[in-house]
Amino acid sequence: MSQGRSGTGGFPREKCNVPAGRETPGEEKTTVSVTISIKHALKKYGDNVIIPDLNAEIKQGEFFTLLGPSGCGKTTLLRMIAGFNSIEGGDFFFGEKRINDLDPAKRNIGMVFQNYAIFPHLTVRKNVEFGLKNKKLPKAQIAEQTDKFMKLMQIDQYADRLPERLSGGQQQRVALARTLNQNPKIILADEPVASLDPITAKQVMQDFVRINKEYKISILLNIHHVDLALKYCDRVIGIRAGEIVFDGPASTITQEQIDEVYNGAKAPTMGEGEGELPKAARAEG
């Protein structure tokens, strides 16, 4: 039976190929991540208010999840952080730097999408090295970094394959390797396992845990599946209609809080057995 994060009420950290606290000799880790602060965020389209007044902070190096039903504002908030959506009110900070008007290309963010967003006409290697070639780095440096991240994501054996010959999980690992190769301070992931089968989804969540642990990088993830959010992530914010219902460590979230986010409807899970939530998510008593 797979295991999840440490210190989360019965969910020890997922076992990964690189032991906890150990770095591979000769490897350079990515730059240190930053704290994301959101103060009184407002998003609206005309008179339609999507996010009325949201405050949150994602700590440096935290694996953080936004959880809630479709249309609750999760993806909208992610796009505001990335710079893809306008901000009608409030302030967004990376560390001490206000980024409301900062060009998305200058935010040093890595994006991971549900549909993988990799180039179908390029091999795995060429996909992973794409951003570095645009930076016109030396060929030897590009090759070295690309090899490192393909090996980290366990896709180096597929280096010469086109995406059409890869499974969904392998394609998502290509997207993750390409993101890491850009040396981002923050990774934003929008429903990255929604298109995957349960086994592969759990494996990709384990990949996120490993990346977070090894590179100390802040990861903000949108997800529908309650069981995966509570099992693998450090902290969870539940959102309904653009407002925060709860915010806390995964081990402290109760069934009552989940029901409030989903307004009494059955919360979606990737599902083991009957698809019940992990024990830490059940209200006691």
Long-range contacts (C-beta under 8 A, 24 or more apart in sequence): 2-202, 2-206, 4-209, 4-231, 4-232, 5-63, 5-209, 5-231, 5-232, 5-233, 5-234, 5-250, 7-251, 8-230, 8-231, 8-234, 8-249, 8-250, 8-251, 8-280, 9-250, 9-251, 9-252, 9-279, 9-280, 10-251, 10-278, 10-279, 10-280, 11-230, 11-231, 11-232, 11-250, 11-251, 11-278, 11-280, 13-209, 13-213, 14-205, 14-206, 14-209, 14-210, 14-232, 16-206, 16-209, 16-210, 16-213, 17-154, 17-210, 18-210, 18-214, 20-213, 23-214, 27-148, 29-214, 29-215, 29-216, 30-180, 30-183, 30-184, 30-185, 30-215, 30-217, 31-183, 31-185, 32-60, 32-61, 32-185, 32-216, 33-60, 33-61, 33-185, 33-186, 33-216, 33-217, 33-218, 34-60, 34-94, 34-95, 34-185, 34-186, 34-218, 35-59, 35-60, 35-93, 35-94, 35-95, 35-218, 36-81, 36-92, 36-93, 36-94, 36-186, 36-218, 36-220, 37-91, 37-92, 37-93, 38-77, 38-81, 38-90, 38-91, 38-92, 38-93, 39-90, 39-91, 39-92, 39-93, 40-89, 40-90, 40-91, 41-77, 41-80, 41-87, 41-89, 41-90, 41-92, 42-87, 42-88, 42-89, 42-90, 43-73, 43-76, 43-77, 43-80, 43-85, 43-86, 43-87, 43-88, 43-242, 44-88, 49-242, 50-76, 50-242, 51-76, 51-77, 51-80, 51-242, 51-243, 52-242, 52-243, 53-90, 53-243, 54-90, 54-242, 54-243, 54-244, 55-244, 56-237, 56-244, 56-247, 58-218, 58-220, 59-218, 60-216, 60-218, 61-212, 61-216, 61-217, 61-218, 62-218, 62-219, 62-234, 62-235, 63-208, 63-209, 63-212, 63-219, 63-221, 63-232, 63-233, 63-234, 63-235, 64-218, 64-219, 64-220, 64-221, 64-233, 64-234, 64-235, 64-236, 64-237, 65-220, 65-221, 65-222, 65-223, 65-229, 65-233, 65-235, 65-236, 65-237, 66-220, 66-221, 66-222, 66-223, 66-237, 66-239, 67-223, 67-224, 67-226, 67-229, 67-236, 67-237, 67-238, 67-239, 67-261, 68-238, 68-239, 68-240, 68-245, 68-261, 68-262, 69-224, 69-240, 69-261, 69-262, 69-263, 69-265, 70-224, 72-239, 72-240, 72-241, 72-242, 72-261, 73-239, 73-241, 73-242, 74-222, 74-239, 75-190, 75-191, 75-222, 76-242, 77-239, 78-188, 78-190, 78-220, 78-222, 81-109, 81-186, 81-188, 81-220, 82-107, 82-109, 82-111, 82-188, 83-107, 83-109, 94-185, 94-186, 107-186, 108-182, 108-183, 108-184, 108-185, 108-186, 109-184, 109-185, 109-186, 109-187, 109-188, 110-179, 110-180, 110-182, 110-184, 110-186, 110-187, 110-188, 111-179, 111-187, 111-188, 111-189, 111-190, 112-172, 112-175, 112-176, 112-179, 112-187, 112-188, 112-189, 112-190, 112-192, 113-175, 113-189, 113-190, 113-191, 113-192, 114-190, 114-191, 114-192, 114-194, 114-195, 115-195, 116-163, 116-168, 116-171, 116-172, 116-174, 116-175, 117-175, 118-163, 118-171, 118-174, 118-175, 118-178, 119-163, 120-162, 120-163, 120-164, 121-162, 122-162, 122-163, 123-159, 123-160, 123-161, 123-162, 124-150, 124-155, 124-158, 124-159, 124-160, 124-161, 124-162, 124-163, 124-166, 124-174, 125-150, 125-159, 125-160, 127-163, 127-174, 127-178, 128-174, 128-177, 128-178, 128-181, 129-181, 130-178, 131-178, 131-181, 131-182, 132-181, 132-182, 145-181, 146-177, 146-181, 149-177, 149-178, 149-180, 149-181, 150-177, 152-177, 152-180, 152-210, 152-214, 153-177, 153-180, 153-207, 167-200, 168-195, 168-196, 168-197, 168-200, 169-196, 169-200, 169-203, 169-204, 172-196, 172-204, 173-204, 173-207, 176-204, 176-207, 176-208, 176-211, 180-211, 180-215, 184-217, 185-217, 185-218, 186-217, 186-218, 186-219, 186-220, 187-211, 187-217, 187-218, 187-219, 187-220, 188-220, 188-221, 189-219, 189-220, 189-221, 189-222, 190-222, 191-222, 191-223, 191-224, 192-221, 192-223, 193-223, 193-225, 193-228, 193-270, 194-223, 194-224, 198-270, 198-271, 198-272, 201-225, 201-228, 201-270, 202-228, 202-270, 205-231, 205-232, 206-232, 208-232, 224-268, 225-268, 225-269, 225-270, 226-258, 226-267, 226-268, 226-269, 226-277, 226-281, 227-269, 227-270, 227-271, 227-272, 227-275, 227-276, 227-277, 227-278, 227-281, 228-269, 228-270, 230-277, 230-278, 230-280, 230-281, 231-278, 250-280, 250-281, 251-280, 252-280, 253-280, 253-281, 254-281, 254-282, 254-283, 254-284, 255-281, 255-282, 255-283, 256-283
